[in-house]
Amino acid sequence: MPVKKGALKKVCLFLPAGEYHEIALLLVAYLLKRKGVKVIYLGAHTPFTELETIVQHHQPNYVYTHITSSSKN
């Protein structure tokens, strides 16, 4: 689905704690930036307490993550 340039203001990208597969997240950041979206990139292994602080401070329109690893009990 095409996104109009500037239609999204800010998107926060992160991988949760324990998740290190960052290549896809970097691709999403690149594609969003090409569309003129401001990206707040937190990267891999982001604790939820840090995510909460950043979201409260920057107030992004969207928060995006993806998970490629499963936890093993």
Backbone as CSV, one residue per row, in Angstrom:
resi,resn,N_x,N_y,N_z,CA_x,CA_y,CA_z,C_x,C_y,C_z
1,MET,0.845,-1.174,0.000,0.000,0.000,0.000,0.890,1.236,0.000
2,PRO,0.744,2.126,-0.970,1.576,3.326,-1.014,1.239,4.279,0.122
3,VAL,2.251,4.932,0.605,2.074,5.924,1.664,2.398,7.279,1.064
4,LYS,1.487,8.230,1.217,1.754,9.572,0.728,2.896,10.170,1.521
5,LYS,3.795,10.835,0.821,4.960,11.420,1.473,4.497,12.384,2.566
6,GLY,5.009,12.182,3.766,4.670,13.038,4.887,3.353,12.689,5.563
7,ALA,2.619,11.672,5.052,1.335,11.310,5.649,1.525,10.804,7.077
8,LEU,2.608,10.073,7.316,2.937,9.635,8.662,3.969,10.592,9.223
9,LYS,3.808,10.996,10.422,4.751,11.940,11.000,5.952,11.244,11.637
10,LYS,5.678,10.341,12.578,6.768,9.674,13.301,6.421,8.214,13.550
11,VAL,7.425,7.362,13.360,7.273,5.939,13.655,8.464,5.510,14.505
12,CYS,8.179,4.851,15.596,9.220,4.319,16.477,9.426,2.845,16.140
13,LEU,10.668,2.477,15.824,11.005,1.102,15.472,11.894,0.493,16.551
14,PHE,11.576,-0.713,16.946,12.388,-1.376,17.972,12.243,-2.878,17.872
15,LEU,13.184,-3.572,18.469,13.078,-5.008,18.689,13.075,-5.214,20.194
16,PRO,12.208,-6.076,20.712,12.125,-6.268,22.165,13.362,-6.975,22.722
17,ALA,13.480,-6.924,24.022,14.595,-7.584,24.717,14.675,-9.045,24.285
18,GLY,15.869,-9.485,23.964,16.090,-10.859,23.532,16.007,-11.052,22.030
19,GLU,15.625,-10.022,21.310,15.509,-10.100,19.851,16.663,-9.324,19.216
20,TYR,17.439,-10.008,18.381,18.648,-9.397,17.811,18.658,-9.373,16.281
21,HIS,17.639,-9.886,15.619,17.605,-9.970,14.158,17.164,-8.629,13.580
22,GLU,18.131,-7.771,13.345,17.890,-6.361,13.072,17.783,-6.006,11.584
23,ILE,18.162,-6.865,10.689,18.206,-6.525,9.264,16.844,-6.066,8.744
24,ALA,15.796,-6.792,9.041,14.459,-6.412,8.564,14.024,-5.071,9.143
25,LEU,14.355,-4.817,10.391,14.004,-3.542,11.017,14.738,-2.391,10.327
26,LEU,15.993,-2.612,9.963,16.751,-1.598,9.228,16.118,-1.342,7.861
27,LEU,15.644,-2.375,7.212,14.976,-2.208,5.923,13.704,-1.373,6.073
28,VAL,12.908,-1.664,7.080,11.693,-0.884,7.328,12.053,0.580,7.580
29,ALA,13.083,0.831,8.366,13.519,2.204,8.633,13.900,2.912,7.335
30,TYR,14.645,2.232,6.498,15.061,2.807,5.215,13.856,3.150,4.344
31,LEU,12.906,2.214,4.225,11.738,2.442,3.388,10.884,3.593,3.909
32,LEU,10.721,3.670,5.211,9.953,4.776,5.792,10.640,6.116,5.548
33,LYS,11.951,6.159,5.754,12.687,7.405,5.525,12.585,7.854,4.075
34,ARG,12.605,6.913,3.149,12.444,7.254,1.722,11.110,7.912,1.443
35,LYS,10.100,7.573,2.243,8.769,8.159,2.096,8.615,9.462,2.873
36,GLY,9.681,9.908,3.528,9.620,11.170,4.257,9.115,11.060,5.681
37,VAL,9.069,9.849,6.197,8.601,9.621,7.564,9.764,9.802,8.525
38,LYS,9.522,10.481,9.644,10.555,10.590,10.678,10.604,9.268,11.435
39,VAL,11.780,8.688,11.522,11.963,7.388,12.165,12.719,7.567,13.474
40,ILE,12.174,7.007,14.528,12.863,6.922,15.813,13.315,5.466,15.913
41,TYR,14.599,5.236,15.702,15.130,3.878,15.610,15.798,3.497,16.925
42,LEU,15.218,2.536,17.624,15.780,2.095,18.901,16.642,0.853,18.759
43,GLY,16.454,0.104,17.678,17.303,-1.052,17.423,16.913,-2.290,18.200
44,ALA,17.882,-3.186,18.308,17.661,-4.510,18.895,17.721,-4.489,20.421
45,HIS,17.076,-5.493,20.999,17.152,-5.761,22.444,16.773,-4.530,23.278
46,THR,15.601,-3.940,22.972,15.134,-2.740,23.669,14.242,-3.139,24.844
47,PRO,14.628,-2.796,26.065,13.770,-3.083,27.218,12.471,-2.250,27.130
48,PHE,11.358,-2.812,27.558,10.082,-2.103,27.477,10.073,-0.823,28.297
49,THR,10.837,-0.766,29.375,10.885,0.472,30.163,11.498,1.610,29.345
50,GLU,12.516,1.291,28.561,13.132,2.292,27.686,12.169,2.695,26.565
51,LEU,11.482,1.719,25.997,10.508,1.995,24.949,9.426,2.938,25.472
52,GLU,8.924,2.660,26.654,7.879,3.491,27.251,8.349,4.933,27.413
53,THR,9.570,5.114,27.882,10.116,6.456,28.069,10.216,7.199,26.736
54,ILE,10.730,6.542,25.723,10.887,7.161,24.402,9.530,7.515,23.803
55,VAL,8.567,6.606,23.901,7.234,6.849,23.349,6.568,8.031,24.055
56,GLN,6.692,8.102,25.361,6.108,9.225,26.095,6.763,10.544,25.705
57,HIS,8.061,10.521,25.502,8.787,11.745,25.172,8.545,12.202,23.723
58,HIS,8.641,11.277,22.763,8.554,11.626,21.343,7.140,11.534,20.756
59,GLN,6.261,10.808,21.409,4.875,10.631,20.994,4.737,10.281,19.504
60,PRO,5.283,9.141,19.094,5.165,8.749,17.686,3.726,8.403,17.324
61,ASN,3.417,8.495,16.040,2.093,8.113,15.560,1.920,6.592,15.573
62,TYR,3.028,5.877,15.340,3.011,4.417,15.314,4.256,3.870,15.997
63,VAL,4.111,2.668,16.554,5.240,1.922,17.106,5.269,0.596,16.359
64,TYR,6.435,0.250,15.818,6.558,-0.960,15.004,7.631,-1.876,15.578
65,THR,7.328,-3.149,15.594,8.303,-4.168,15.952,8.003,-5.426,15.150
66,HIS,8.924,-6.339,15.152,8.665,-7.676,14.628,9.539,-8.643,15.415
67,ILE,9.091,-9.881,15.417,9.785,-10.894,16.217,10.111,-12.076,15.311
68,THR,11.373,-12.472,15.334,11.788,-13.615,14.523,12.256,-14.785,15.382
69,SER,12.483,-14.544,16.656,12.950,-15.603,17.570,11.813,-16.017,18.476
70,SER,11.822,-17.267,18.844,10.838,-17.723,19.828,11.565,-17.980,21.144
71,SER,10.853,-17.744,22.234,11.455,-18.036,23.534,11.325,-19.534,23.795
72,LYS,12.325,-20.070,24.425,12.309,-21.499,24.753,12.235,-21.650,26.255
73,ASN,11.253,-22.396,26.697,11.068,-22.609,28.144,11.642,-23.926,28.573
